Amino acid sequence: MQPATKALPFVKLRANDQPLWRPESFWNVKTTQNKESDVRLGRKYARAAIAAVKADCNEGLIALIVQDIVRTTSSKVNGKRGPLRLDPIAQGFLGEIGVAVGQG
C-alpha cells in the first residue's frame, strides 16, 4: 500500500506494519455520537481519500473503502435479516464521493 493511503485517519494498520502490507481495515471509524458531526466527519474523510487516490495513483482505493464500509455495517446487523443501515459517517463519506463524481 502507498503512504497517503496508510496515512488516512480511518485506515487501521496491522501491528508492526511493513511498507508493502495491506491495512487491516480501510474503514475503522468511531462515532462522535452527534449525527451532524459524524456526517461532516465522513465528508472530510472522503476528501482525504480522494486526495490519497491522486497522491498514490490508486484508482481502487475508494472501492476498498466501500467494501469495508459494507463489511463493517453488515457485521453490526448481528445476524438479523433486513436492510443495511449506514452510520452517519459512512453516509457523509458516500455523499461526498457522489458529489465528487458528479463534478468529475
KAKATA-V762577 format. One record per residue. N is the residue number from 1. RES is the residue in one letter. SS is DSSP state (alpha for helix, beta for strand, coil for the rest). PHI is phi as a letter, one per 20 degrees, with the letter a starting at -180 (none if undefined). OMEGA is omega in radians with two decimals (999 if undefined). Layout:
{{N:RES:SS:PHI:OMEGA} {N:RES:SS:PHI:OMEGA}}
//
This chain:
{{1:M:coil:none:-3.07} {2:Q:coil:e:-3.05} {3:P:alpha:f:-3.12} {4:A:alpha:f:3.10} {5:T:alpha:f:-3.10} {6:K:alpha:f:-3.14} {7:A:coil:e:-3.13} {8:L:coil:f:-3.04} {9:P:coil:f:-3.11} {10:F:coil:d:3.10} {11:V:coil:e:3.13} {12:K:beta:d:3.14} {13:L:coil:e:3.07} {14:R:coil:f:3.06} {15:A:coil:f:-3.14} {16:N:coil:l:-3.08} {17:D:coil:g:3.08} {18:Q:coil:d:-3.05} {19:P:coil:g:-3.08} {20:L:coil:e:-3.12} {21:W:coil:f:3.05} {22:R:coil:e:3.11} {23:P:coil:f:3.08} {24:E:coil:f:-3.14} {25:S:beta:b:3.06} {26:F:coil:e:3.12} {27:W:coil:b:3.14} {28:N:coil:c:-3.03} {29:V:coil:c:3.07} {30:K:coil:c:-3.12} {31:T:coil:f:3.02} {32:T:coil:e:-3.07} {33:Q:coil:m:3.10} {34:N:coil:c:-3.02} {35:K:alpha:g:-3.12} {36:E:alpha:f:3.11} {37:S:alpha:f:3.13} {38:D:alpha:f:3.11} {39:V:alpha:f:3.10} {40:R:alpha:f:3.11} {41:L:alpha:f:3.11} {42:G:alpha:f:3.10} {43:R:alpha:f:3.09} {44:K:alpha:f:3.11} {45:Y:alpha:f:3.13} {46:A:alpha:f:3.12} {47:R:alpha:f:3.09} {48:A:alpha:f:3.13} {49:A:alpha:f:3.11} {50:I:alpha:f:3.09} {51:A:alpha:f:3.12} {52:A:alpha:f:3.08} {53:V:alpha:g:-3.12} {54:K:alpha:f:-3.09} {55:A:alpha:f:-3.08} {56:D:alpha:e:-3.04} {57:C:coil:l:-3.04} {58:N:coil:d:-3.08} {59:E:coil:f:-3.11} {60:G:coil:e:-3.05} {61:L:alpha:f:-3.10} {62:I:alpha:f:3.11} {63:A:alpha:f:3.11} {64:L:alpha:f:3.12} {65:I:alpha:f:-3.14} {66:V:alpha:f:3.09} {67:Q:alpha:g:3.14} {68:D:alpha:f:3.03} {69:I:alpha:f:3.14} {70:V:alpha:f:-3.13} {71:R:alpha:f:-3.12} {72:T:alpha:f:3.11} {73:T:alpha:f:-3.11} {74:S:alpha:f:3.11} {75:S:alpha:f:3.12} {76:K:coil:e:-3.09} {77:V:coil:f:3.09} {78:N:coil:l:3.06} {79:G:coil:m:3.14} {80:K:coil:e:3.07} {81:R:coil:e:3.13} {82:G:coil:q:-3.11} {83:P:coil:f:3.06} {84:L:coil:f:3.08} {85:R:coil:d:3.11} {86:L:coil:f:3.07} {87:D:coil:f:-3.09} {88:P:alpha:g:3.11} {89:I:alpha:f:3.12} {90:A:alpha:f:3.11} {91:Q:alpha:f:3.12} {92:G:alpha:f:3.13} {93:F:alpha:g:-3.08} {94:L:alpha:f:3.07} {95:G:alpha:f:3.13} {96:E:alpha:f:3.06} {97:I:alpha:f:3.10} {98:G:alpha:f:3.09} {99:V:alpha:f:-3.13} {100:A:alpha:f:3.12} {101:V:alpha:f:3.13} {102:G:alpha:f:-3.14} {103:Q:alpha:e:-3.09} {104:G:coil:i:999}}
//
